[in-house]
Amino acid sequence: MSSSDNRFRRSQELFLRAAKVIPGGIYGHAGPAVALPGAFPYYAERAQGCRYWDVDGNEYIDYLCGYGPMILGHQHPEVEAAAARQQRDALCLNHPGPVMVELAERLVSLVEFSAWAVFGKNGSDMTTWSLQVAREHTKRRKILKVAGAYHGIGAWCTPGHAGLLEEDRIHIHDFNWNDIESFERLLKQFRGDIAGVIMTPFHHPAFHASQMPSPGFWSHIETACRREGIVLILDDIRAGFRLDLGGSHKFFGFEPDLICFCKAIANGHALSATLGRKELRIAASKVFLTGSYWNGPAAMAASMACLEIMEKEDTVSTLRSTGTMLMDGLVEAGRRHGYTMMASGPPAVPFLSFADDPSLRRQQRFCAEVTRRGALFHPHHNWFLSAAHTPQDIAATLRMADEAFAVIRDEGL
Ligand SMILES: Cc1ncc(COP(=O)(O)O)c(C=O)c1O
């Protein structure tokens, strides 16, 4: 769409003001430079259930869910009530409250291999801290990770290039997803000096189809780590609680040594956690961990409520079923219009792409057309389902997609 049709008038006014006082106007992956200027919302105003509204009053069915956290939908009444109750007593405390202990107990009972839990606010806090725990425990230096995987904004892993020193990454080494040979090469090269391997449960790089683990991949990694005394860190920040409430390793049939959660742990309240095996408890107690807001009890109360609802309502099954309906419907709608669509990743965290679209032009136009009709489809990041998406929402989305396919077909894309 053109930016002149007034759909984003207030957004663009705000953006011009922001450009003067905020570097880049909107930074990170929500910036219009990354997400198609004139096609995707710039600033959001409010949200409810699976819907949200931008500052121009445009309404969207939300398939990003705050880039993951809103697993039960926006403004879930029970989660918000639990947070508000806690907040009446205190907002930001000098000490942890009882709810931190209760939440650690709850998580440790949910995630079978774990014996302890610690908390932070963002995913990046936890991935970076986990690396330090692995290094402290093993007294080794090297960390192996998968090329193209996202683990946050630490200098050791940010996908950005600015402001980094060569030294930031001299002990970080990449192998390829599902490529045991490239993993074994690093194992051989650095044997005896590898502290940890950090991986997401399936590979979900931006701009590319997601990749599930091939048969035997995870068991190979797990066995090698055990044999070599390497700490296996599962970065379950994006998929956590969406595939299995006990952690995504259960879904794929292996066990890590540390697991990092964040998105979906408290339905939008700022909280992250790392859980670990008992053998890592001493290292975990030595690696310094704190932050200005990290004792805040409201997010932890929200998390207790969120976990309870997810368990009671079997959110994992709901997401699988609506996600499957969405992705099957999109593949089928694409076929009707002559397109071969590829749905990748688990249905709860899906990625859609067109076959034969290396420039992503077709995908961008398609997502832009669906978005302007009222369902937010990110063109190159995986999507998220929430428990608030109903089959009716999916059906409405599929009608929008049908029209969007027709539009891009007319454009000859
Ligand atoms: C797999 C994974 N790891 C780490 C992070 C970083 O989390 P945060 O943005 O909360 O720092 C993300 C965020 O998208 C993620 O998806």
The ligand as an ORCA input file, in Angstrom:
! r2SCAN-3c Opt
* xyz 0 1
  C      15.574    -17.891     21.069
  C      15.755    -16.558     21.711
  N      16.759    -16.376     22.567
  C      16.966    -15.195     23.189
  C      16.146    -14.130     22.938
  C      16.392    -12.826     23.633
  O      15.351    -12.522     24.490
  P      15.093    -10.993     24.923
  O      14.694    -10.268     23.678
  O      14.000    -11.060     25.932
  O      16.365    -10.475     25.504
  C      15.085    -14.273     22.045
  C      14.201    -13.134     21.740
  O      13.548    -13.098     20.732
  C      14.884    -15.511     21.405
  O      13.881    -15.713     20.550
*
